[in-house]
Structure formats: structure tokens, C-alpha cells
Amino acid sequence: MITINQLSKKYKDSEEFSVSNIDLVIENQEIFGLLGPNGAGKTTLISMLSSLIKPTEGSFTINELTYKQNKNKLKQIIGIVPQEYALYPSLTAYENLFYLGSMYGLKGNTLKQLIEQHIEILGLTEFLNKKILHFSGGMKRRINLIGSILHEPKVLFLDEPTVGVDVQSKNAIISHLKELNKNGATIVYTSHHLNEAENFCTRVGIIDHGKLICNGKPSELIKQEEGAHNLEEVFIAKTGKELRDYV
Ligand SMILES: Nc1ncnc2c1ncn2[C@@H]1O[C@H](COP(=O)(O)OP(=O)(O)OP(=O)(O)O)[C@@H](O)[C@H]1O
């Protein structure tokens, strides 16, 4: 279970809070979608929960562990799929995954078998010994995902795991995530694909200007919003139609 208390982030040199006073509880085995326009604070929030950046104010626990007191234990139970590829282009898929798995203390035949299993499920067996350099965006996204789940995390944080990939890769990623969830993993992910989130998530939270403005089951949010037939219409009703350009 993830318990978030009054969590806020103000970047150095920034005048405004990018995430402001978030209170939220995410239960075990939920698939929670963080949705919001560009610049809303999704990456900032998920980066704090993944311990990639420090909160300015507030706190959170994951399975009752805090980063301050249980850093090593926490690292073992979470998996992080960042928006940017965390891969070495000049190494092969296998070499990259072997390296990433070793960082979690996995080794030898166990690690080799885990890599081969995930690679097969995600349809990349014939590319196992090819350099990442030559991989398409969808293939890199799938390798990125495998790298973060080899140690079988209980909680998985993913920042836009299906951005810029074709429908085939997207389906492969989502169906693998569903399988991991069925086997017990809690999933927290950010996305701009509202249709995907509507079908994939057990619950979503809409965040805007750093604040969590609503959260609930997609079907409940749709029912509550007058005239809305889908999550996209709820999203527009809650966040407005104006463009969110920023530099
Ligand atoms: N390292 C940083 N330093 C200063 N400000 C930042 C930093 N990273 C993000 N911000 C600002 O914090 C706000 C929230 O950004 P964040 O990336 O969390 O939003 P987002 O919802 O993930 O957006 P997107 O959908 O475009 O990825 C934005 O105003 C952004 O400019």
C-alpha cells in the first residue's frame, strides 16, 4: 500500500510548487493511473514516489517503508520505468538486461532465465543479442520495462510506458503489465492515453497545476460528470480546453 501525506515539490529556482499537498492512498494490487495535461506535475509526483527526487514537504510510505529509514529494502520492492530510456545503446539487449538485473543482486542462470522469459513474452527473442542502437522506439520501451521488473517488484512505477510506440508494442506492454498485476504487483503509471487508462486502470487520479483534483474508478468518474461518456470527456471537463504550452 502506498500512503501519501501532503506531498509537495518546489524545484530549486522555481517560484511555484510543481506538486502541491497531495493526499492519496493506493491499495495493494491497484493499477493507478496518474493523468493530467502537460506540466501538471505527473512526472514530478511519480519521481518522488520512486525516490528519484526528494519531496520539499510531506511524506509517503510504500508497504510501510520510508526512503529515509529503509532505503535498501524499498529499492528491492519497487521497480521504476522512467520516461527516458535507461539503456546503453552500444550494448546488446541481453547485456543491458544482465547489467540491470545485476544491480538488484540477481546473477548467473537465474538472471539468464528471467531475461529469456520476459524477452519471449514481449516478443523480442530474436533480438536478444542485437545492439540497442538499432532498436525501434517500441522495442526500446519493451526492454526498458523488462529492465525494471527482473527483480519482481511489488510496486511498479511507470512514467508514460507507452508513449511513442505502435499499437502492437503498446498492446504487448499493457498485457504484460496486466499479467504482473494479476500476479500481485501494484502499478502506478502516468499517461496521456485516456482511452488506454480507462480500460487499464482500476482507479485514476486527475492532476492539474500540481493538485490532485479528483480520483476514482474510471466508470465512477464518468458517471459523476454530467454529460460525459468517457474518461477523455471527464478530463476535459476537469482541466479545460486551453493549451498547456510551457518551456
Ligand atoms: N527539474 C525541474 N526544475 C524546475 N522545474 C521543473 C523541473 N521539472 C519539472 N519542472 C516543472 O514542474 C512542472 C511539472 O512538470 P512535470 O514534468 O512534473 O509535469 P508532467 O505532468 O509530467 O508534464 P508532461 O505531461 O509534459 O510530461 C512544470 O511546470 C515543469 O516546468
The ligand as an SDF file (V2000), in Angstrom:
LIG
                    3D

 31 33  0  0  0  0  0  0  0  0999 V2000
   13.8930   19.9350  -12.9020 N   0  0  0  0  0  0  0  0  0  0  0  0
   12.9640   20.9040  -12.8940 C   0  0  0  0  0  0  0  0  0  0  0  0
   13.2740   22.1590  -12.4880 N   0  0  0  0  0  0  0  0  0  0  0  0
   12.3340   23.1330  -12.4640 C   0  0  0  0  0  0  0  0  0  0  0  0
   11.0530   22.9590  -12.8330 N   0  0  0  0  0  0  0  0  0  0  0  0
   10.6900   21.7270  -13.2540 C   0  0  0  0  0  0  0  0  0  0  0  0
   11.6190   20.6390  -13.3020 C   0  0  0  0  0  0  0  0  0  0  0  0
   10.9650   19.5350  -13.7760 N   0  0  0  0  0  0  0  0  0  0  0  0
    9.6960   19.9260  -13.9840 C   0  0  0  0  0  0  0  0  0  0  0  0
    9.5360   21.2210  -13.6800 N   0  0  0  0  0  0  0  0  0  0  0  0
    8.2790   21.9930  -13.7580 C   0  0  0  0  0  0  0  0  0  0  0  0
    7.3240   21.3770  -12.9180 O   0  0  0  0  0  0  0  0  0  0  0  0
    6.0360   21.4040  -13.5240 C   0  0  0  0  0  0  0  0  0  0  0  0
    5.5010   19.9970  -13.5980 C   0  0  0  0  0  0  0  0  0  0  0  0
    6.3020   19.2610  -14.5200 O   0  0  0  0  0  0  0  0  0  0  0  0
    6.1450   17.7050  -14.7270 P   0  0  0  0  0  0  0  0  0  0  0  0
    7.2110   17.2680  -15.6760 O   0  0  0  0  0  0  0  0  0  0  0  0
    6.0620   17.0400  -13.4250 O   0  0  0  0  0  0  0  0  0  0  0  0
    4.7160   17.6590  -15.4420 O   0  0  0  0  0  0  0  0  0  0  0  0
    4.0470   16.4710  -16.2630 P   0  0  0  0  0  0  0  0  0  0  0  0
    2.6380   16.4380  -15.8290 O   0  0  0  0  0  0  0  0  0  0  0  0
    4.8350   15.2270  -16.1020 O   0  0  0  0  0  0  0  0  0  0  0  0
    4.1620   17.0190  -17.7520 O   0  0  0  0  0  0  0  0  0  0  0  0
    4.3080   16.2170  -19.1460 P   0  0  0  0  0  0  0  0  0  0  0  0
    2.9750   15.6070  -19.4120 O   0  0  0  0  0  0  0  0  0  0  0  0
    4.6120   17.3260  -20.1250 O   0  0  0  0  0  0  0  0  0  0  0  0
    5.4080   15.2210  -19.0080 O   0  0  0  0  0  0  0  0  0  0  0  0
    6.1970   22.1070  -14.8790 C   0  0  0  0  0  0  0  0  0  0  0  0
    5.8540   23.4510  -14.7260 O   0  0  0  0  0  0  0  0  0  0  0  0
    7.6790   21.9620  -15.1710 C   0  0  0  0  0  0  0  0  0  0  0  0
    8.1550   23.0480  -15.9340 O   0  0  0  0  0  0  0  0  0  0  0  0
  1  2  1  0
  2  3  1  0
  2  7  2  0
  3  4  2  0
  4  5  1  0
  5  6  2  0
  6  7  1  0
  6 10  1  0
  7  8  1  0
  8  9  2  0
  9 10  1  0
 10 11  1  0
 11 12  1  0
 11 30  1  0
 12 13  1  0
 13 14  1  0
 13 28  1  0
 14 15  1  0
 15 16  1  0
 16 17  2  0
 16 18  1  0
 16 19  1  0
 19 20  1  0
 20 21  2  0
 20 22  1  0
 20 23  1  0
 23 24  1  0
 24 25  2  0
 24 26  1  0
 24 27  1  0
 28 29  1  0
 28 30  1  0
 30 31  1  0
M  END
$$$$
